[in-house]
Amino acid sequence: MAGKYILREACIDDCRVIHNLLQELTKYDKKPEEYENKIETLMADGFGEQAWFKCIVAEYVENNGNTEESKEIVGFVMYTFGYDGWKGRVLNITDLYITQEHRATKLGHLILMRLALIVEANKVIKICGIVSDWNTGARRFYSAVGAIDYSTEVPEAQRQHYFAASWESIKDNLKTT
């Protein structure tokens, strides 16, 4: 590849590409039927009156000679800020995806270095994320940068499990308890 990567904050005009990459991510994660989000929802939730997520996109800029030929978004990281009552501020990586052609290029490291600047500027204590059990490449990537897999790498008494429920499920089950 004869080009370079530019990382920047996503803008509303990127939502169509982000939407497409999220769909690609669900296929990669073997769960394409679970993707329900819409471009309009991404626009409202990321760039509306209240931003529910933040996103950094990675553009690949093709160089031919002295001119930049084309720019293409080839990856992104979507994240939110949260709070851990025991530790303090956290940054939750909700999705990180790099297209097949641009994996194994150190782009993932560049994205994490950009997140590190955000973490430092916001006095965040830790970065959290979820990786599918079968995705050994992602698990190796996070382990290599010092992340701990709380589902396997800590003593059994300290292990944690991730739970999620839809609002409908909670409402239905609260009625019966």
Accessible surface in RSA format (square Angstrom, percent):
REM  Atomic radii and reference values for relative SASA: ProtOr
REM  Chains: A
REM  Algorithm: Lee & Richards
REM  Probe-radius: 1.40
REM  Slices: 20
REM RES _ NUM      All-atoms   Total-Side   Main-Chain    Non-polar    All polar
REM                ABS   REL    ABS   REL    ABS   REL    ABS   REL    ABS   REL
RES MET A   1   131.88  68.3  47.48  31.4  84.40 201.0  57.19  48.6  74.69  99.0
RES ALA A   2    65.97  60.7  52.82  81.5  13.15  29.9  63.32  89.2   2.64   7.0
RES GLY A   3    30.24  37.3   0.00   N/A  30.24  37.3   0.18   0.5  30.05  67.3
RES LYS A   4    95.21  46.4  90.30  55.4   4.91  11.7  50.95  45.9  44.26  47.1
RES TYR A   5    47.45  22.2  22.15  12.6  25.30  65.8  21.79  16.4  25.67  31.6
RES ILE A   6    56.45  32.1  53.04  39.5   3.41   8.2  56.45  40.6   0.00   0.0
RES LEU A   7    34.18  19.0  17.45  12.5  16.73  42.1  17.45  12.3  16.73  45.0
RES ARG A   8    66.35  27.9  65.25  33.3   1.11   2.6  46.61  63.7  19.75  12.0
RES GLU A   9   122.41  70.3 112.10  84.8  10.31  24.6  30.30  58.6  92.11  75.2
RES ALA A  10    10.78   9.9   0.00   0.0  10.78  24.5   0.00   0.0  10.78  28.6
RES CYS A  11    55.63  42.1  53.15  59.3   2.48   5.8  35.42  89.8  20.20  21.8
RES ILE A  12    77.27  44.0  75.16  56.0   2.11   5.1  75.16  54.1   2.11   5.7
RES ASP A  13   121.39  85.0  95.76  95.3  25.64  60.6  29.15  68.6  92.25  92.0
RES ASP A  14     9.92   7.0   9.21   9.2   0.71   1.7   0.71   1.7   9.21   9.2
RES CYS A  15     0.82   0.6   0.81   0.9   0.01   0.0   0.00   0.0   0.82   0.9
RES ARG A  16   149.72  62.9 148.33  75.6   1.39   3.3  52.14  71.3  97.58  59.1
RES VAL A  17    57.43  37.8  57.35  51.9   0.08   0.2  57.43  49.9   0.00   0.0
RES ILE A  18     1.59   0.9   1.59   1.2   0.00   0.0   1.59   1.1   0.00   0.0
RES HIS A  19    21.65  11.8  21.65  15.0   0.00   0.0  15.91  16.4   5.74   6.7
RES ASN A  20    76.76  52.9  71.93  69.5   4.83  11.6  22.80  54.9  53.96  52.2
RES LEU A  21     9.95   5.5   9.95   7.1   0.00   0.0   9.95   7.0   0.00   0.0
RES LEU A  22    11.14   6.2  11.14   8.0   0.00   0.0  11.14   7.8   0.00   0.0
RES GLN A  23    68.63  38.4  68.49  50.1   0.14   0.3   9.80  20.9  58.83  44.6
RES GLU A  24    69.56  39.9  66.13  50.0   3.43   8.2  28.45  55.0  41.12  33.6
RES LEU A  25    27.76  15.5  27.76  19.9   0.00   0.0  27.76  19.5   0.00   0.0
RES THR A  26    24.26  17.3  23.25  23.6   1.01   2.4  22.88  30.7   1.38   2.1
RES LYS A  27   136.71  66.7 121.47  74.5  15.25  36.3  70.46  63.4  66.25  70.6
RES TYR A  28    83.52  39.0  70.60  40.2  12.92  33.6  54.03  40.6  29.49  36.4
RES ASP A  29    31.84  22.3  31.49  31.3   0.35   0.8   5.70  13.4  26.14  26.1
RES LYS A  30   136.15  66.4 111.98  68.7  24.17  57.6  80.21  72.2  55.95  59.6
RES LYS A  31    80.84  39.4  80.84  49.6   0.00   0.0  44.57  40.1  36.27  38.6
RES PRO A  32    66.19  48.2  53.61  48.9  12.58  45.7  54.12  44.7  12.06  75.0
RES GLU A  33   133.60  76.7  99.19  75.0  34.42  81.9  75.97 146.9  57.63  47.1
RES GLU A  34   109.15  62.7  90.08  68.2  19.07  45.4  34.64  67.0  74.50  60.8
RES TYR A  35    44.44  20.7  21.59  12.3  22.85  59.5  24.20  18.2  20.24  24.9
RES GLU A  36   144.60  83.0 123.48  93.4  21.11  50.3  48.88  94.5  95.72  78.1
RES ASN A  37    56.93  39.3  42.13  40.7  14.80  35.6  16.67  40.1  40.26  38.9
RES LYS A  38   124.01  60.5 122.25  75.0   1.76   4.2  80.38  72.4  43.62  46.5
RES ILE A  39    25.45  14.5  23.60  17.6   1.85   4.5  23.60  17.0   1.85   5.0
RES GLU A  40   116.68  67.0 111.53  84.4   5.15  12.3  63.45 122.7  53.23  43.5
RES THR A  41    54.37  38.7  50.05  50.7   4.32  10.3  34.86  46.8  19.51  29.5
RES LEU A  42     3.04   1.7   2.87   2.1   0.17   0.4   3.04   2.1   0.00   0.0
RES MET A  43    68.06  35.2  66.97  44.3   1.09   2.6  51.00  43.4  17.06  22.6
RES ALA A  44    59.87  55.0  47.71  73.6  12.16  27.7  54.21  76.3   5.66  15.0
RES ASP A  45    50.12  35.1  49.99  49.8   0.13   0.3   5.11  12.0  45.01  44.9
RES GLY A  46     8.31  10.2   0.00   N/A   8.31  10.2   0.09   0.2   8.22  18.4
RES PHE A  47    67.21  33.6  35.45  22.0  31.76  82.7  42.10  25.5  25.11  71.9
RES GLY A  48    36.42  44.9   0.00   N/A  36.42  44.9  21.70  59.5  14.73  33.0
RES GLU A  49   194.28 111.5 145.49 110.1  48.79 116.2  67.27 130.1 127.01 103.7
RES GLN A  50   110.17  61.6 101.51  74.2   8.65  20.6  39.25  83.5  70.91  53.8
RES ALA A  51    53.69  49.4  26.01  40.1  27.68  63.0  26.01  36.6  27.68  73.3
RES TRP A  52   161.47  64.8 146.43  70.9  15.04  35.3 133.60  71.2  27.87  45.2
RES PHE A  53    21.26  10.6  16.66  10.3   4.60  12.0  19.29  11.7   1.98   5.7
RES LYS A  54    98.45  48.0  92.98  57.0   5.47  13.0  53.22  47.9  45.23  48.2
RES CYS A  55     7.83   5.9   0.05   0.1   7.78  18.3   0.05   0.1   7.78   8.4
RES ILE A  56     1.19   0.7   0.59   0.4   0.60   1.4   0.59   0.4   0.60   1.6
RES VAL A  57     0.24   0.2   0.00   0.0   0.24   0.6   0.24   0.2   0.00   0.0
RES ALA A  58     0.42   0.4   0.00   0.0   0.42   0.9   0.00   0.0   0.42   1.1
RES GLU A  59    16.52   9.5  16.52  12.5   0.00   0.0   0.00   0.0  16.52  13.5
RES TYR A  60    15.56   7.3  15.04   8.6   0.53   1.4  14.52  10.9   1.04   1.3
RES VAL A  61     0.01   0.0   0.01   0.0   0.00   0.0   0.01   0.0   0.00   0.0
RES GLU A  62    57.67  33.1  57.65  43.6   0.02   0.0  18.35  35.5  39.32  32.1
RES ASN A  63    50.12  34.6  45.23  43.7   4.89  11.8  15.51  37.3  34.61  33.5
RES ASN A  64    85.72  59.1  75.19  72.7  10.54  25.4  19.86  47.8  65.86  63.7
RES GLY A  65    76.98  94.9   0.00   N/A  76.98  94.9  42.04 115.4  34.94  78.3
RES ASN A  66   162.57 112.1 120.63 116.6  41.93 101.0  36.63  88.2 125.93 121.7
RES THR A  67    81.81  58.2  76.87  77.9   4.94  11.8  74.94 100.7   6.87  10.4
RES GLU A  68    91.59  52.6  64.60  48.9  26.98  64.2  29.25  56.6  62.33  50.9
RES GLU A  69    98.26  56.4  67.74  51.2  30.52  72.7   9.89  19.1  88.37  72.1
RES SER A  70    64.71  54.7  55.47  74.0   9.24  21.3  44.57  94.9  20.15  28.2
RES LYS A  71   120.70  58.9  88.85  54.5  31.85  75.8  40.54  36.5  80.16  85.4
RES GLU A  72   105.21  60.4  99.20  75.1   6.00  14.3  36.13  69.9  69.08  56.4
RES ILE A  73    20.62  11.7  10.94   8.1   9.68  23.3  10.94   7.9   9.68  26.3
RES VAL A  74     1.43   0.9   1.43   1.3   0.00   0.0   1.43   1.2   0.00   0.0
RES GLY A  75     0.00   0.0   0.00   N/A   0.00   0.0   0.00   0.0   0.00   0.0
RES PHE A  76     0.06   0.0   0.00   0.0   0.06   0.2   0.06   0.0   0.00   0.0
RES VAL A  77     0.00   0.0   0.00   0.0   0.00   0.0   0.00   0.0   0.00   0.0
RES MET A  78    14.03   7.3  14.03   9.3   0.00   0.0   0.04   0.0  13.99  18.5
RES TYR A  79     6.79   3.2   6.79   3.9   0.00   0.0   0.00   0.0   6.79   8.4
RES THR A  80    35.50  25.3  32.89  33.3   2.61   6.2  27.32  36.7   8.18  12.4
RES PHE A  81    84.93  42.5  56.51  35.0  28.42  74.0  56.71  34.4  28.22  80.8
RES GLY A  82    27.80  34.3   0.00   N/A  27.80  34.3  21.89  60.1   5.91  13.2
RES TYR A  83   161.96  75.6 127.79  72.7  34.17  88.9  87.12  65.5  74.84  92.3
RES ASP A  84    36.14  25.3  30.12  30.0   6.02  14.2  14.01  33.0  22.14  22.1
RES GLY A  85    72.08  88.9   0.00   N/A  72.08  88.9  30.32  83.2  41.76  93.5
RES TRP A  86   231.28  92.8 195.55  94.6  35.74  83.9 171.51  91.4  59.77  97.0
RES LYS A  87   121.97  59.5  98.59  60.5  23.39  55.7  48.95  44.1  73.02  77.8
RES GLY A  88    11.04  13.6   0.00   N/A  11.04  13.6   9.88  27.1   1.15   2.6
RES ARG A  89   120.64  50.7 119.93  61.1   0.71   1.7  28.12  38.4  92.52  56.1
RES VAL A  90     9.03   5.9   8.88   8.0   0.15   0.4   8.88   7.7   0.15   0.4
RES LEU A  91     0.00   0.0   0.00   0.0   0.00   0.0   0.00   0.0   0.00   0.0
RES ASN A  92    47.22  32.6  47.22  45.6   0.00   0.0  14.76  35.5  32.46  31.4
RES ILE A  93    16.05   9.1   7.91   5.9   8.14  19.6   7.91   5.7   8.14  22.1
RES THR A  94    69.46  49.4  40.43  41.0  29.03  69.2  46.26  62.1  23.20  35.1
RES ASP A  95    39.38  27.6  34.58  34.4   4.80  11.3   4.80  11.3  34.58  34.5
RES LEU A  96    37.26  20.8  16.17  11.6  21.09  53.0  16.17  11.4  21.09  56.8
RES TYR A  97    10.75   5.0   8.89   5.1   1.86   4.8   6.11   4.6   4.65   5.7
RES ILE A  98    17.47   9.9  14.27  10.6   3.20   7.7  14.27  10.3   3.20   8.7
RES THR A  99    24.47  17.4  24.47  24.8   0.00   0.0  23.42  31.5   1.04   1.6
RES GLN A 100   130.21  72.8 123.13  90.0   7.08  16.8  58.81 125.2  71.40  54.2
RES GLU A 101   124.58  71.5 105.03  79.5  19.56  46.6  44.97  87.0  79.61  65.0
RES HIS A 102     6.07   3.3   5.75   4.0   0.32   0.8   1.57   1.6   4.50   5.2
RES ARG A 103    63.62  26.7  52.69  26.9  10.93  26.0  43.36  59.3  20.26  12.3
RES ALA A 104   114.40 105.2  58.88  90.9  55.53 126.3  76.82 108.2  37.58  99.5
RES THR A 105    45.67  32.5  21.92  22.2  23.75  56.6  30.22  40.6  15.46  23.4
RES LYS A 106   140.51  68.5 134.30  82.4   6.20  14.8  93.19  83.9  47.31  50.4
RES LEU A 107     0.94   0.5   0.10   0.1   0.83   2.1   0.10   0.1   0.83   2.2
RES GLY A 108     9.24  11.4   0.00   N/A   9.24  11.4   5.35  14.7   3.89   8.7
RES HIS A 109    63.79  34.9  62.85  43.7   0.93   2.4  49.60  51.1  14.18  16.5
RES LEU A 110    64.84  36.1  62.97  45.0   1.87   4.7  63.02  44.3   1.82   4.9
RES ILE A 111     0.87   0.5   0.87   0.6   0.00   0.0   0.87   0.6   0.00   0.0
RES LEU A 112    25.38  14.1  22.39  16.0   3.00   7.5  22.64  15.9   2.74   7.4
RES MET A 113   118.31  61.3 114.60  75.8   3.71   8.8  83.11  70.7  35.20  46.6
RES ARG A 114    66.33  27.8  63.68  32.5   2.64   6.3  13.15  18.0  53.18  32.2
RES LEU A 115     0.00   0.0   0.00   0.0   0.00   0.0   0.00   0.0   0.00   0.0
RES ALA A 116    51.72  47.6  45.96  70.9   5.76  13.1  48.40  68.2   3.32   8.8
RES LEU A 117   112.98  62.9 108.62  77.7   4.36  11.0 109.27  76.7   3.70  10.0
RES ILE A 118    29.04  16.5  26.88  20.0   2.16   5.2  29.04  20.9   0.00   0.0
RES VAL A 119    24.72  16.3  24.52  22.2   0.20   0.5  24.52  21.3   0.20   0.5
RES GLU A 120   133.15  76.4 116.24  87.9  16.91  40.3  48.98  94.7  84.17  68.7
RES ALA A 121    80.64  74.1  45.08  69.6  35.57  80.9  57.04  80.3  23.60  62.5
RES ASN A 122    59.36  40.9  55.72  53.8   3.64   8.8   8.48  20.4  50.88  49.2
RES LYS A 123   154.22  75.2 140.89  86.4  13.33  31.7 101.55  91.4  52.67  56.1
RES VAL A 124    14.23   9.4   0.45   0.4  13.78  33.2   0.45   0.4  13.78  37.4
RES ILE A 125   105.03  59.8  77.14  57.5  27.89  67.2  79.64  57.3  25.39  68.9
RES LYS A 126    70.11  34.2  63.57  39.0   6.54  15.6  44.15  39.7  25.96  27.7
RES ILE A 127    71.38  40.6  43.62  32.5  27.76  66.9  43.62  31.4  27.76  75.3
RES CYS A 128    43.69  33.0  36.74  41.0   6.95  16.3  24.68  62.5  19.01  20.5
RES GLY A 129    52.92  65.3   0.00   N/A  52.92  65.3  16.44  45.1  36.48  81.7
RES ILE A 130   112.95  64.3  82.00  61.1  30.95  74.6  85.45  61.5  27.50  74.6
RES VAL A 131    46.61  30.7  20.11  18.2  26.50  63.9  24.20  21.0  22.41  60.8
RES SER A 132    23.67  20.0   9.04  12.1  14.63  33.7  13.63  29.0  10.04  14.1
RES ASP A 133   117.49  82.3 105.66 105.2  11.82  28.0  40.22  94.7  77.27  77.1
RES TRP A 134    92.57  37.2  72.01  34.9  20.56  48.3  80.85  43.1  11.72  19.0
RES ASN A 135    20.51  14.1  19.86  19.2   0.65   1.6   0.65   1.6  19.86  19.2
RES THR A 136    70.52  50.2  69.61  70.6   0.91   2.2  46.65  62.7  23.87  36.1
RES GLY A 137    35.70  44.0   0.00   N/A  35.70  44.0  25.95  71.2   9.75  21.8
RES ALA A 138    25.73  23.7  17.88  27.6   7.85  17.8  23.03  32.4   2.70   7.2
RES ARG A 139    78.71  33.0  74.61  38.0   4.10   9.8  24.47  33.4  54.24  32.9
RES ARG A 140   160.47  67.4 154.57  78.8   5.90  14.0  76.01 103.9  84.46  51.2
RES PHE A 141    43.53  21.8  36.41  22.6   7.12  18.5  43.17  26.2   0.37   1.1
RES TYR A 142    42.89  20.0  42.89  24.4   0.00   0.0  34.10  25.6   8.79  10.8
RES SER A 143    53.69  45.4  37.75  50.4  15.95  36.7  27.34  58.2  26.35  36.9
RES ALA A 144    84.81  78.0  40.74  62.9  44.07 100.3  53.75  75.7  31.06  82.3
RES VAL A 145    69.62  45.8  33.43  30.3  36.20  87.2  42.09  36.6  27.53  74.7
RES GLY A 146    60.74  74.9   0.00   N/A  60.74  74.9  36.58 100.4  24.16  54.1
RES ALA A 147    47.59  43.8  30.77  47.5  16.82  38.3  40.99  57.7   6.60  17.5
RES ILE A 148    95.97  54.6  76.74  57.2  19.23  46.4  77.20  55.6  18.77  50.9
RES ASP A 149    41.53  29.1  32.42  32.3   9.10  21.5  21.65  51.0  19.87  19.8
RES TYR A 150    96.99  45.3  93.02  52.9   3.96  10.3  57.62  43.3  39.37  48.5
RES SER A 151    62.67  53.0  48.28  64.4  14.38  33.1  36.57  77.9  26.09  36.6
RES THR A 152    74.71  53.1  58.62  59.4  16.09  38.3  55.00  73.9  19.71  29.8
RES GLU A 153   100.67  57.8  66.51  50.3  34.16  81.3  37.15  71.9  63.52  51.9
RES VAL A 154    16.48  10.8  11.63  10.5   4.84  11.7  14.51  12.6   1.96   5.3
RES PRO A 155    87.91  64.1  75.07  68.4  12.83  46.7  87.01  71.8   0.89   5.6
RES GLU A 156   140.79  80.8 125.15  94.7  15.63  37.2  40.95  79.2  99.84  81.5
RES ALA A 157   106.39  97.8  60.72  93.7  45.67 103.9  73.20 103.1  33.19  87.9
RES GLN A 158   109.02  61.0  97.37  71.2  11.65  27.7  35.47  75.5  73.55  55.8
RES ARG A 159    98.45  41.3  77.47  39.5  20.97  49.9  13.37  18.3  85.07  51.6
RES GLN A 160   108.24  60.5  98.50  72.0   9.74  23.2  31.56  67.2  76.68  58.2
RES HIS A 161   143.05  78.2 116.33  80.9  26.72  68.4  78.26  80.7  64.79  75.4
RES TYR A 162   157.05  73.3 124.21  70.7  32.84  85.5  95.48  71.8  61.57  75.9
RES PHE A 163   174.62  87.4 150.72  93.4  23.91  62.2 153.37  93.0  21.25  60.8
RES ALA A 164    84.64  77.8  41.73  64.4  42.91  97.6  51.61  72.7  33.03  87.5
RES ALA A 165    67.18  61.8  29.06  44.8  38.12  86.7  39.51  55.6  27.67  73.3
RES SER A 166    68.42  57.8  51.18  68.3  17.24  39.7  52.99 112.8  15.44  21.6
RES TRP A 167   158.34  63.5 149.08  72.2   9.26  21.8 134.20  71.6  24.14  39.2
RES GLU A 168   102.78  59.0 102.51  77.6   0.27   0.6  55.87 108.1  46.91  38.3
RES SER A 169    45.38  38.3  38.83  51.8   6.55  15.1  24.58  52.3  20.80  29.1
RES ILE A 170    67.70  38.5  63.89  47.6   3.81   9.2  67.70  48.7   0.00   0.0
RES LYS A 171    70.21  34.3  66.92  41.1   3.29   7.8  33.20  29.9  37.01  39.4
RES ASP A 172    76.96  53.9  71.98  71.6   4.98  11.8  24.78  58.3  52.18  52.0
RES ASN A 173    83.09  57.3  82.70  79.9   0.39   0.9  23.32  56.1  59.76  57.8
RES LEU A 174   115.19  64.2 102.05  73.0  13.14  33.0 102.32  71.9  12.87  34.6
RES LYS A 175   162.34  79.2 123.95  76.1  38.39  91.4  88.44  79.6  73.90  78.7
RES THR A 176   113.17  80.5  75.47  76.5  37.70  89.8  74.01  99.4  39.16  59.2
RES THR A 177   138.79  98.7  73.73  74.7  65.06 155.1  98.42 132.2  40.38  61.0
END  Absolute sums over single chains surface
CHAIN  1 A    12110.2       9617.0       2493.2       6727.7       5382.5
END  Absolute sums over all chains
TOTAL         12110.2       9617.0       2493.2       6727.7       5382.5
